Amino acid sequence: MYKESGIDATVTEIKILVVIDADKLVEEINQGKYPRNKTKDSPYPITHENQYMLCADPYPDGVVNGQGTADLEFRARKFDLVSFTGTSIHNNATNAVIIYHLEHNTGQQVFDLVGLRQRVYPLEAAAQPDPKQRDGMPAIHHPRSFEVLDTRITGTGTENFWVCFGLYELGHDRETQNLVGYYKWDPTVTTDLPK
C-alpha cells in the first residue's frame, strides 16, 4: 500500500507523546468554560492551554520545534510511521486521557488519516517500582497494556489537524474513572524531508 518506485522501503517510527493537564481541564469544565460533551463523533474544541507534545527526533539532521507545547514541528520522510500516545500529567492514575482520533483541519494532507489505527499492546512483565522498597528498586514486573494511535506520513508541508481525546475523571469511589466528555484541539505539524 505504501510502495512507490524509487522510495526507500525502510521507514522510521516517530513517537509523539501527548500530555494533557487533565486536572486543570476538568476544573475549567466544572467552572463552565467548556461543556460536558458526551458525543464522540463531535468532540468539543478547546484552546491550547493545557496540552503538551513531545517527540524524539529520529533524524540526526532533523530539527524538532515546539517541544513541550501544543504545536509541534518535526522532520520526517514519506511513509514514516507516526505513533501518538496520550496521558494525563498524573500518568492517567487519577484523571485520565485517551487519544482516539486525528482529523484534518486545514493545510496540506501530511498524515494518512484514512489508515489511522488504534493499537493496544500488552507486556506480560512490565517494570514498575516495588512498593515494598523505599526507593522502589529493584523493579517488580506485572502485566500492563499500552495504547498507541498509528498513522503514516504521506505528504510534506504543514497540516493543521485535530487531536481528539476522551477525558475521564476519578469518581467518588476513588477506583472508577468516569467519562467527562470528548474534546479536541488543533495543533500544527510541519514535516519536511531531511536534507
C-alpha positions, 0 to 999 in steps of 0.5 A: 500500500505504501510502495512507490518506485524509487522510495526507500522501503525502510521507514522510521517510527516517530513517537509523539507523546501527548500530555494533557493537564487533565486536572486543570481541564476538568476544573475549567469544565466544572467552572463552565468554560467548556461543556460536558460533551458526551458525543464522540463523533463531535468532540468539543474544541478547546484552546491550547492551554493545557496540552503538551507534545513531545517527540524524539527526533529520529533524524540526526539532521532533523530539527524538532520545534515546539517541544513541550507545547501544543504545536509541534514541528518535526522532520520526517520522510514519506511513509514514516510511521507516526505513533501518538500516545496520550496521558494525563500529567498524573500518568492517567492514575487519577484523571485520565486521557485517551487519544482516539482520533486525528482529523484534518483541519486545514493545510496540506494532507501530511498524515494518512488519516484514512489508515489511522489505527488504534493499537493496544499492546500488552507486556506480560512483565512490565517494570514498575517500582516495588512498593515494598522498597523505599526507593522502589528498586529493584523493579517488580514486573506485572502485566500492563497494556499500552495504547498507541494511535498509528498513522503514516506520513504521506505528504510534506508541508504543514497540516493543521489537524485535530487531536481528539481525546476522551477525558475521564475523571476519578469518581467518588469511589476513588477506583472508577474513572468516569467519562467527562466528555470528548474534546479536541484541539488543533495543533500544527505539524510541519514535516519536511524531508531531511536534507 
